[in-house]
């Protein structure tokens, strides 16, 4: 699994656990739902700044978002 895919799956799982749509996460982070979709699919090389926005909105840590990534 690629790094991007692992991060995307982590974000998707945390978002769904809260019962949120991509649109709700987009509103909370001020990112677009289209962008979040590409991130969740592992198609986007997400910046640390945007990871931090998502972590804050989901009330989690950056470490939780990158969990499962190997060197």
N, C-alpha and C positions, 0 to 999 in steps of 0.2 A: 504494500500500500504506500502511496506517495505521501509526503508530508502534507501537501495541500488537501488531499482526500481525508486524511486523519483529522485535520483541523476542522474541515467542513462537517464531517460526521459528528465530531464533538459538539460543535455549535448547534447543529440540527437536533441532536439528542437533548441538549440542555434546553433549547427553545421549545421543543415539543413537550418536554417534561413539565414546563410551565403552562402548557396549553396555548401558547402564542402562535400566531401566524407570522410569516415573514414580514407582512405589512406592519404588524405591531412592533416587531423588533426594529424595523426600518425607521418608524416614527421615533422610537426611543433613542436610537443611535444617530439619527439624522443622515443615515445612509439610504440608498434606494433598495427597494425589494428586489429589483433585478440584479443589483450588485450582490446582495446577500444570497440570492439563488446561485450565482456563479461560485461564490465562496463555498457554500454548502455542497456543491457538486464537485469541488476540488479543482475548478477551472481557473480560479483567480489566485494570483500571488499576493496575498493580503499583507498590508503593512502592519507594523507593530502598533501604530496609532489607531488603526481601525480595530485591531484585536482588542486593544484596551477599551475602546468605546463599547464593543460587544460584551466584554467581560463585565464592565460596570453595569450595563443594562440588565444582564443576566444575574447580576450579583454573585459573581464567581471570580476566580483568579485566572490570570494568564496561564498559569501552570495547568489548570484544569482544561483550558482550551487546546493546549498542545500535548496533552496526555497521549501516550502511545506512540510518540515520535521517537524513532531510533536514530542514532548518529549515522 
